[in-house]
Amino acid sequence: HYFNTKLSSTYRSSSRPVGVKYTQGNWEGELGIDVVSIPKGPDGTIIINIAAILSSDGFFLPGINWQGILG
């Protein structure tokens, strides 16, 4: 499953574009925030910063089932 900003009732875009180029590939998207809860984690919900990848070229390698990056 991929994170879809349009399907999140708590995602808020900052309307700030972001792009990252790597030795192999690149991606572009937007910065935003969302609210998440982690089962068996901290109590309550946490507001997190997100760089939502909206397009990429050569970043997600063939055969690798990545859904995004974390960190």
C-alpha positions in Angstrom: 0.0 0.0 0.0 1.2 3.4 -0.9 0.6 6.6 1.1 -1.9 8.7 -0.8 -2.2 12.3 0.5 -5.7 12.6 -1.0 -6.9 9.6 1.1 -5.6 11.0 4.4 -8.2 13.1 6.3 -5.4 14.6 8.5 -2.7 15.3 5.8 -1.9 19.0 5.3 0.3 20.3 2.5 2.7 23.2 3.2 2.6 23.9 -0.6 6.4 23.8 -0.5 7.9 21.8 -3.4 10.9 19.6 -2.6 13.2 17.7 -5.0 16.1 15.4 -4.2 18.7 14.1 -6.7 20.8 11.1 -6.0 23.7 9.4 -7.8 21.1 7.1 -9.3 17.6 8.7 -9.8 15.7 11.5 -8.2 12.3 12.3 -6.8 10.1 15.4 -6.5 7.1 16.1 -4.2 5.8 18.4 -1.6 6.3 18.9 2.1 3.4 18.5 4.5 2.4 17.2 7.9 0.1 14.3 9.0 -1.1 12.8 12.2 -0.3 9.1 12.9 -0.9 6.6 15.7 1.5 3.7 16.2 0.1 0.4 17.5 2.1 -0.7 20.6 3.9 2.6 20.5 3.6 6.0 22.2 0.1 6.7 23.6 -2.0 9.0 21.5 -1.2 10.5 18.1 1.9 12.1 16.7 2.2 14.9 14.2 4.9 14.0 11.7 6.6 15.9 8.9 6.3 14.3 5.5 8.0 14.7 2.1 5.3 13.2 -0.1 6.9 11.8 -3.3 4.7 12.7 -6.2 7.0 11.7 -9.0 10.3 9.9 -9.4 12.8 8.8 -12.1 15.1 5.9 -11.6 14.9 6.2 -7.8 12.8 3.1 -7.0 14.9 0.2 -8.4 13.2 -2.5 -10.5 12.1 -5.5 -8.5 12.4 -3.7 -5.2 9.1 -3.3 -3.4 9.8 0.1 -1.8 6.9 2.3 -1.0 9.0 5.3 0.1 11.8 6.3 2.3 12.0 6.9 6.0 14.4 9.0 7.9 
